[in-house]
Amino acid sequence: MHKKKVIVVLLLIMTLSLTGCTQYLKNDKGMVVKEPTTGQNLVSNILCQPENEDVLKTYKKNDVKVEKLPKCAKFTPANGGYEGIWSTLFIKPLSWLIIQIGEIVKNFGLAIIIVTLIIRMIIFPISKKSAMQSEGMKEASKDLQRLENKYRNRNSQQDQMMKAQEMMQIYKKHNINPMSGCLFAFIQFPLFFAFLESLYRIPAVFEGNFLIYNLGTSPFNALFGTSLDFGHFINSFSTGSWVYILLPIAVGLATFFSFKMNSGMNMGNPEQEKQMKLMMNIMMIFITFVSFTMSTSIIIYWITGSLFTIIQTLIIRRHKDVRSSKKRS
């Protein structure tokens, strides 16, 4: 029954994700057109007009009717008509919310942080349940390890059935539902892609700045230009662009501590735990590496979400410690 639910959720996510996607602007040679200053790949199906004159000329040169689009401040989810379930129900409303908050706080980097926190608060009941499952698995780890030792080298079908029954008893004792801990992971991916598409389709975002960073620039473009230019990298130390290297470092640290604090989902099997730790380390390295090519706006979203997860886990642990102390007294 649980497997069927997981399959249904995955199919739903895939269906929604494939009904409306970002389309990159290409020139006559079929090459993706880049924003002149930031080096960001330009999107052809942007939701509103760019304000940068050079970007406007680039779009017009490539036959994009930008003059028919609303100003970003005037954009509404109804603009542009129906583009599919994914775009209509998720991308446009999310883009509108980012724009509206950006207009209020006068900074789109800050708007991304605020919208990320709003969404994380909305899905807090699910993420909290996932975090509590992780903490529950940590509490159950000793019982699971004893169970693993008890049935070591006992591979008969009857023994394995008894082991499974005792494992379910341990889960029941610690109020654990292994499948519910996976639900938040399923939500994370469509959320990330929704933010990714929304931010790339709003020109006002990649034209803006947050602190000393341009929201449309990726660390790679800031350090090496639009191509792998080591001369540009050397010059970045005199121009101040080297500060963009701090963004992937921040992503790596935030991801590491987020994974570390939620690494309690093990099954009492040392080999499985070892494999899970290896998988998380590979994911952390991969995410850090990929962040070099992400725009600053996406990096801000990722770091904010990771910090939220860390704080949430600390609060849950604190709450569990207080409750445990009261029970002992």
C-alpha positions as CSV (number, residue, x, y, z in Angstrom):
1,M,0.0,0.0,0.0
2,H,2.8,2.4,0.9
3,K,4.6,1.6,-2.4
4,K,1.5,2.4,-4.3
5,K,1.2,5.8,-2.6
6,V,4.8,6.6,-3.4
7,I,4.3,5.7,-7.0
8,V,1.2,7.9,-7.2
9,V,3.1,10.8,-5.7
10,L,6.0,10.4,-8.1
11,L,3.8,10.2,-11.1
12,L,1.9,13.3,-10.0
13,I,5.1,15.2,-9.6
14,M,6.4,14.1,-13.0
15,T,3.1,15.0,-14.7
16,L,2.9,18.5,-13.1
17,S,6.6,19.2,-13.8
18,L,6.3,18.3,-17.5
19,T,3.4,20.6,-18.2
20,G,5.1,23.9,-18.8
21,C,8.9,24.4,-18.6
22,T,11.4,27.2,-19.0
23,Q,12.4,27.8,-22.7
24,Y,15.8,29.3,-23.3
25,L,16.3,32.0,-25.9
26,K,18.4,30.8,-28.9
27,N,20.0,32.8,-31.7
28,D,20.0,31.9,-35.4
29,K,22.8,29.4,-34.9
30,G,20.8,27.5,-32.2
31,M,23.1,28.8,-29.4
32,V,21.6,29.9,-26.1
33,V,21.7,33.7,-25.8
34,K,23.4,35.0,-22.6
35,E,22.7,38.2,-20.7
36,P,25.5,40.6,-21.6
37,T,26.5,41.5,-18.0
38,T,25.8,38.5,-15.8
39,G,26.3,35.8,-18.4
40,Q,23.0,34.2,-17.4
41,N,21.2,32.1,-20.0
42,L,18.2,34.2,-21.1
43,V,14.7,32.7,-21.1
44,S,12.4,33.2,-24.1
45,N,9.1,32.7,-22.2
46,I,9.8,35.4,-19.6
47,L,6.7,36.6,-17.7
48,C,7.3,40.3,-17.8
49,Q,9.4,43.0,-19.4
50,P,13.1,43.5,-18.7
51,E,14.1,47.0,-17.7
52,N,17.8,46.8,-18.8
53,E,18.0,48.4,-22.2
54,D,20.7,46.0,-23.5
55,V,18.6,43.0,-22.5
56,L,15.5,44.5,-24.2
57,K,17.5,45.0,-27.4
58,T,18.8,41.4,-27.2
59,Y,15.2,40.1,-26.9
60,K,13.9,42.2,-29.7
61,K,16.9,41.2,-31.9
62,N,15.8,37.6,-31.3
63,D,12.2,38.3,-32.2
64,V,10.7,38.1,-28.7
65,K,7.7,40.5,-28.5
66,V,8.7,41.9,-25.1
67,E,6.6,45.0,-25.7
68,K,3.5,42.9,-25.3
69,L,4.5,41.7,-21.8
70,P,3.4,43.6,-18.7
71,K,5.9,45.5,-16.5
72,C,7.1,43.2,-13.8
73,A,5.5,45.3,-11.1
74,K,2.2,44.9,-13.0
75,F,2.4,41.2,-13.6
76,T,-0.5,39.0,-12.4
77,P,-0.9,35.2,-12.6
78,A,-3.6,35.7,-15.3
79,N,-1.1,37.3,-17.7
80,G,-0.1,35.2,-20.7
81,G,-3.1,32.9,-20.6
82,Y,-3.0,29.1,-19.8
83,E,0.4,27.5,-20.1
84,G,-0.3,24.1,-18.5
85,I,-1.0,22.9,-15.0
86,W,2.6,23.4,-13.7
87,S,3.0,26.9,-14.9
88,T,-0.6,28.1,-14.2
89,L,-0.9,26.6,-10.7
90,F,2.7,27.0,-9.4
91,I,5.1,29.1,-11.5
92,K,2.9,32.1,-12.1
93,P,1.5,32.5,-8.6
94,L,5.0,32.0,-7.1
95,S,6.4,34.5,-9.5
96,W,3.7,37.0,-8.6
97,L,4.3,36.5,-4.9
98,I,8.1,37.1,-5.3
99,I,7.5,40.2,-7.4
100,Q,4.9,41.7,-5.0
101,I,7.1,41.1,-1.9
102,G,10.1,42.4,-3.8
103,E,8.2,45.6,-4.6
104,I,7.3,46.0,-1.0
105,V,10.7,45.4,0.5
106,K,12.5,47.0,-2.5
107,N,14.9,44.1,-2.9
108,F,14.3,40.8,-4.7
109,G,17.0,39.0,-2.8
110,L,15.2,39.8,0.5
111,A,12.0,38.8,-1.3
112,I,13.3,35.4,-2.1
113,I,14.3,34.8,1.6
114,I,10.8,35.9,2.8
115,V,8.9,33.8,0.2
116,T,11.1,30.8,1.0
117,L,10.3,31.2,4.7
118,I,6.6,31.6,4.0
119,I,6.5,28.4,2.0
120,R,8.6,26.5,4.6
121,M,6.1,27.6,7.3
122,I,3.2,26.4,5.1
123,I,4.7,23.0,4.7
124,F,6.1,23.0,8.3
125,P,3.7,20.3,9.5
126,I,5.1,17.9,6.9
127,S,8.7,18.9,7.4
128,K,8.3,18.7,11.2
129,K,6.9,15.2,10.9
130,S,9.8,14.2,8.7
131,A,12.3,15.6,11.2
132,M,10.6,13.9,14.1
133,Q,10.8,10.6,12.2
134,S,14.5,11.1,11.8
135,E,14.8,11.8,15.6
136,G,12.7,8.8,16.3
137,M,15.0,6.6,14.2
138,K,17.9,7.8,16.3
139,E,16.2,6.8,19.5
140,A,15.3,3.4,18.0
141,S,18.9,2.8,16.6
142,K,20.0,0.7,19.7
143,D,16.9,-1.5,19.5
144,L,17.4,-1.9,15.8
145,Q,21.0,-2.8,16.3
146,R,20.1,-5.4,18.9
147,L,17.6,-6.8,16.4
148,E,20.2,-6.9,13.7
149,N,22.6,-8.8,16.0
150,K,19.9,-11.2,17.0
151,Y,19.2,-12.3,13.5
152,R,22.7,-12.2,12.2
153,N,23.4,-15.2,9.9
154,R,19.8,-16.3,10.3
155,N,18.6,-16.1,6.7
156,S,15.7,-18.5,6.6
157,Q,12.4,-17.2,5.4
158,Q,10.8,-17.8,8.8
159,D,13.6,-15.9,10.6
160,Q,13.3,-13.0,8.2
161,M,9.6,-12.8,8.7
162,M,10.0,-12.8,12.5
163,K,12.7,-10.1,12.1
164,A,10.3,-8.0,10.1
165,Q,7.6,-8.4,12.7
166,E,9.9,-7.4,15.5
167,M,11.2,-4.4,13.5
168,M,7.6,-3.2,13.1
169,Q,7.1,-3.5,16.8
170,I,10.2,-1.3,17.4
171,Y,8.8,1.2,14.9
172,K,5.5,1.2,16.8
173,K,7.2,1.6,20.1
174,H,9.0,4.7,18.9
175,N,6.0,6.0,16.9
176,I,7.9,5.7,13.6
177,N,6.4,5.4,10.1
178,P,9.4,5.0,7.7
179,M,7.4,6.1,4.6
180,S,6.2,9.4,6.1
181,G,9.8,10.5,6.6
182,C,10.2,10.4,2.8
183,L,7.3,12.7,2.1
184,F,9.2,15.9,2.6
185,A,11.9,14.7,0.2
186,F,9.2,14.3,-2.5
187,I,8.0,17.9,-1.9
188,Q,11.5,19.4,-1.9
189,F,12.3,18.6,-5.5
190,P,9.2,20.2,-7.2
191,L,9.6,23.2,-4.8
192,F,13.2,23.6,-6.0
193,F,12.3,23.4,-9.7
194,A,9.3,25.8,-9.2
195,F,11.7,28.4,-7.6
196,L,14.3,27.7,-10.3
197,E,11.8,28.4,-13.1
198,S,10.1,31.3,-11.4
199,L,13.3,33.2,-10.8
200,Y,14.6,32.6,-14.3
201,R,11.4,33.9,-15.8
202,I,11.3,37.1,-13.9
203,P,13.7,39.7,-15.5
204,A,13.4,42.0,-12.4
205,V,15.1,39.3,-10.3
206,F,18.2,38.7,-12.4
207,E,18.6,42.5,-12.9
208,G,18.6,43.1,-9.2
209,N,21.2,42.8,-6.4
210,F,21.4,41.5,-2.9
211,L,24.2,42.8,-0.6
212,I,27.3,42.7,-2.9
213,Y,25.9,40.0,-5.2
214,N,24.0,40.3,-8.5
215,L,21.0,38.0,-8.4
216,G,21.5,36.8,-12.0
217,T,25.2,36.0,-11.8
218,S,26.5,32.6,-11.0
219,P,29.8,32.1,-9.2
220,F,31.2,30.5,-12.3
221,N,30.4,33.5,-14.5
222,A,31.7,35.9,-11.9
223,L,35.0,34.1,-11.6
224,F,35.6,32.8,-15.1
225,G,33.3,34.9,-17.4
226,T,31.0,33.3,-19.9
227,S,33.8,30.7,-20.8
228,L,36.5,29.1,-18.8
229,D,38.9,32.1,-18.8
230,F,41.6,31.8,-16.2
231,G,42.7,35.3,-16.9
232,H,39.3,36.5,-15.9
233,F,39.7,34.4,-12.7
234,I,43.0,36.1,-11.8
235,N,41.4,39.5,-12.5
236,S,38.5,38.6,-10.2
237,F,40.8,39.2,-7.2
238,S,41.4,42.8,-8.2
239,T,37.8,43.5,-9.3
240,G,36.2,42.0,-6.2
241,S,34.4,39.2,-8.1
242,W,36.2,36.6,-5.9
243,V,33.6,37.1,-3.2
244,Y,31.2,34.9,-5.3
245,I,33.3,31.9,-4.3
246,L,31.8,32.4,-0.8
247,L,28.4,31.4,-2.1
248,P,29.2,27.7,-3.0
249,I,31.1,27.5,0.3
250,A,28.0,28.7,2.1
251,V,25.9,26.2,0.1
252,G,28.3,23.3,1.1
253,L,28.3,24.2,4.8
254,A,24.5,24.7,5.0
255,T,23.9,21.5,3.1
256,F,26.4,19.6,5.3
257,F,24.9,20.6,8.6
258,S,21.3,20.2,7.2
259,F,22.1,16.6,6.2
260,K,24.1,15.9,9.3
261,M,21.3,16.9,11.6
262,N,18.8,14.8,9.8
263,S,20.9,11.7,9.2
264,G,19.1,9.6,11.8
265,M,17.1,7.6,9.2
266,N,18.9,4.2,9.5
267,M,17.5,0.8,9.8
268,G,19.8,-0.5,12.5
269,N,22.1,-2.1,9.9
270,P,25.7,-0.8,10.0
271,E,26.1,-1.5,6.3
272,Q,23.0,0.4,5.4
273,E,24.0,3.2,7.6
274,K,27.4,3.3,5.9
275,Q,25.8,3.4,2.5
276,M,23.4,6.2,3.5
277,K,26.2,8.3,4.9
278,L,28.2,7.7,1.6
279,M,25.1,8.7,-0.4
280,M,24.6,11.9,1.6
281,N,28.3,12.9,1.3
282,I,28.1,12.4,-2.5
283,M,24.9,14.5,-2.6
284,M,26.5,17.2,-0.6
285,I,29.6,17.3,-2.9
286,F,27.3,17.3,-6.0
287,I,25.1,20.1,-4.7
288,T,28.1,22.2,-3.8
289,F,29.7,21.6,-7.2
290,V,26.5,22.4,-9.1
291,S,26.0,25.6,-7.1
292,F,28.9,27.1,-9.0
293,T,26.6,27.3,-12.0
294,M,23.5,28.4,-10.2
295,S,22.5,32.0,-10.1
296,T,22.8,33.9,-6.8
297,S,19.0,34.0,-6.5
298,I,18.7,30.2,-6.5
299,I,21.7,29.9,-4.1
300,I,19.9,32.3,-1.7
301,Y,16.8,30.1,-1.8
302,W,18.8,26.9,-1.1
303,I,20.8,28.4,1.8
304,T,17.6,29.9,3.4
305,G,15.8,26.5,3.1
306,S,18.8,24.7,4.6
307,L,19.1,27.1,7.5
308,F,15.4,26.7,8.2
309,T,15.8,23.0,8.3
310,I,18.7,23.3,10.8
311,I,16.8,25.6,13.1
312,Q,13.7,23.4,12.9
313,T,15.7,20.4,13.9
314,L,17.3,22.2,16.8
315,I,13.9,23.3,18.1
316,I,12.5,19.8,17.7
317,R,15.5,18.3,19.6
318,R,15.1,20.9,22.3
319,H,11.4,20.1,22.6
320,K,12.1,16.4,22.9
321,D,14.8,16.9,25.5
322,V,12.5,19.0,27.6
323,R,9.7,16.4,27.3
324,S,12.1,13.6,28.2
325,S,13.3,15.4,31.2
326,K,9.8,16.0,32.5
327,K,9.0,12.2,32.0
328,R,12.1,11.2,34.1
329,S,11.2,13.7,36.9
